[in-house]
Amino acid sequence: MILASFNDKLYYNDHKIVMDVMLETSFSKEIRIALKKGQIMKEHKAPFPIIVHILTGEITFGTGGKEYDLKQGDIFTLDGKVPHDLTACTDSVVRLTLSKPDTTERVKHVITFSQNQL
């Protein structure tokens, strides 16, 4: 058994998006992304399907030319290779589930790229 809490050691940073790998299993990686209001993850795509769960706050999620206003408790899947972006409408915590073959380094790169483009 592996135990982790998305509430432990949670913090926000006014200058950058905070990403923590909460745990890895034989089939997935669970990531916590803490965004302050207004922080953006620019358009990117994952090589494999992902699951996104809004733990707290509200985000605008863009994909396929549409924007979706998502709130605490919302959860959805997205196929691999689908371009998407997100913006925090309030301070928010997002749970991102990656397929095992995907890398956390890719997510770190997306966050760094997004911040360097501001």
VOKOLRO-445950 format. One line per 3 residues: for each residue x, y, z of C-alpha. Coordinates in steps of 0.25 Angstrom, whole numbers, plus 2048, in hexadecimal, padded with zeros to 3 digits. Each point is the difference from the previous one (the first is absolute). Layout:
% VOKOLRO-445950
X Y Z | ...
//
This chain:
% VOKOLRO-445950
800 800 800 | 804 80E 7FD | 7FA 80C 808
801 80E 7FC | 7F7 80D 803 | 7FD 80B 7F6
7FE 809 80C | 80E 7FE 807 | 80A 80A 7FE
7F8 807 7F6 | 804 80E 7FC | 7FF 80A 7F5
80A 809 7FA | 7FD 80E 7FA | 80B 7FF 7F6
7FE 7F2 7FA | 7F7 7F4 800 | 804 7F5 80A
800 7F2 7FC | 802 7F4 809 | 801 7F1 7FD
7F7 7FA 80A | 802 7F1 7FD | 803 7F6 7F5
7F9 7F3 7FE | 803 7F5 7F7 | 7F6 806 7F6
7FF 80F 803 | 807 80D 805 | 7F8 809 809
804 80F 800 | 7FB 80C 808 | 800 80D 7F9
7FE 80C 808 | 7FC 80D 7F8 | 7FE 80E 805
7F5 808 7FA | 804 804 7F2 | 80B 7F6 7FE
800 7F9 7F3 | 805 7F3 7FA | 801 804 7F1
7FB 7F6 7F5 | 807 7F3 800 | 7FD 7F1 7FE
802 7F3 807 | 805 7F4 7F9 | 7F6 7F7 807
7F2 802 806 | 7FF 808 80D | 7F6 802 80B
7FE 80E 806 | 7F9 802 80D | 7FD 80D 806
803 7FF 80F | 7FD 80E 804 | 7FE 80D 7F9
7FB 803 7F1 | 808 7FF 7F3 | 7FD 803 7F2
804 7F4 7F7 | 802 802 7F1 | 800 7F6 7F6
7FA 7FE 7F2 | 7FD 80F 7FE | 7F7 800 80C
802 804 80F | 7FA 7F8 80B | 7FE 807 80E
803 7F5 80A | 7FE 801 80F | 804 7F8 80D
7FC 7F1 7FE | 800 800 7F1 | 808 7F5 7FA
802 7FC 7F1 | 809 7F8 7F6 | 807 805 7F4
806 7F7 7F5 | 80F 801 7FD | 805 80A 7F6
7F4 80A 802 | 805 80E 801 | 7FB 807 80D
802 80B 80A | 7FB 805 80D | 7FF 80D 808
7FD 801 80F | 7F4 808 803 | 803 7FF 80F
80B 7FA 808 | 7FE 7F1 7FC | 806 7F3 802
7FF 7F6 7F4 | 803 7F1 801 | 806 7FB 7F3
801 7F1 7FD | 80A 7FC 7F6 | 802 7F2 7FA
80C 7F9 805 | 808 802 7F3 | 7FE 80F 800
80B 808 808 | 7FF 80B 80B | 80B 807 7F9
7F7 803 7F4 | 7F6 807 80A | 80B 808 806
804 804 7F2 | 7F2 805 7FD | 800 808 80D
80D 806 7FE | 7FD 803 7F1 | 7F2 807 805
807 808 80A | 80C 805 7F7 | 7F5 804 7F5
7F9 80A 80A
//
